[in-house]
């Protein structure tokens, strides 16, 4: 019965040996622990507030653990339920779908990715319904006026459909890492006013002058102490561009720049290491390659969104990212080591 649902497109001849998954889990524990410890070190001796970073680390770890458990028990149902839950949270968000400060766009992206992962894990007869649901989520982002959400969700949907062809996951995962690196580099270049030829007027209008000033303030704060930054959650106190220090604008609208301002360059490196760990865990995953590549595309889209906004400042988003990664790396209970479903 099991062999009847096995399809050639989900075979992966480039997946590492099973010991790789254990090494990835150990690396994840060390990296997340490093993120928590460094936040405390950066806050030491200052009126800083590392609680937000600690909550984000806890949310990722809890989401990842829940995803591994749920994915091993009910790989299709749990992934589809996660997507529907994310879609519901996005629609019910008090920030609205189009608000660039809120988590709506990121939740729509994660919801689309989860539904697409469920489609690849489901029997062929159920896939059309799940693809339609993913398309409906993307359409909701368009109708709701969420530019970032509609572009990211549409990109995830297209990448997921294209994931049927690759047999080896490493080149695609390397491309995901490159896209994220380009997004971080571009954000940093804008903040440092180092874009060759200057920033195009259309792009400047889309980013808004206020956001660019926030990025530039974050870069200047990082320069004062590249090792430890100014301390977590102190950007609102030190940025001249922030009108309301305790309001929603008290963040630089970019996760890498927020890390740089609050925790210095080591904080940025730890954030990058966390993303690299997720990609490595996906490379080692026993799940079918289309599921793995869909999850990787979703997390990459989230990484790009986090470079341009405050997506990672919301615990439901960080927990959702960890949940999706856990679901996409879980081993089914009926799957023996060394086999690909």
Buried (B, 14 or more C-beta within 10 A) or exposed (E): EEEEEEEEBBEBEEBBEBEBBEBBBEBBEEBBEBBBEBBEBBBEEBEBBBEBBBEBBBBBBBBBEBBBBBBBEBBBEBBBBBBBBBBEBBBEBEBBBBBBBBBBBBBBBBBBBBBBBBBBBBEEEBBEEBBEBBBEBBEBBBEBEBBBBBBBBBBBBEBBBBBBEBEEBBEBBEBBBEBBEEBBEBBBEBBBEEBEEEBEEEEBEEBEEEBBBBBBBBBBBBEEBEEBBBBBBBBBBBBEBBEEEEEEBBBBBBBBBBBBBBBBBBBBBBBBBBBBBBBBBBBBBBBBBBBBBBBBBBBBBBBBBBBBBBBBBBBBBBBBBBBBBBBBBBBBEEBEEEEBB
